[in-house]
């Protein structure tokens, strides 16, 4: 099939123009990203590189675990409610309900209505 004279040259020129336009757009998008992230890529800020490991020392809690604290309060105050326990422990009741459920499964506390007693 014979080619139309100049068709290949026109198509090549058109493709080069399109590539140049895409490169300009890429440059604009990269500048916009850099201005949004202060030159960083992604959401990580400066600091330790991703994947590096460090040994972190956890702060030791006073008075044992939350479960042990709850059992101690319950044994000192039989019939206490979860919200009263949470107030004494200075934690939110939502978290305490999870702890109390585990303690019930372990048999360390018993629930009767809304009140708890040592198991």
HUNOR-V554633 format. One record per helix or strand of 2 or more residues. SS is the DSSP state (H for helix, E for strand). FROM is the first residue (numbers start at 1). TO is the last residue. Records with the same first field share a line. If there is no record, write none. Layout:
SS=FROM-TO / FROM-TO
//
This chain:
H=7-37 / 66-76 / 82-89 / 93-106
E=80-81 / 109-112 / 115-118
//
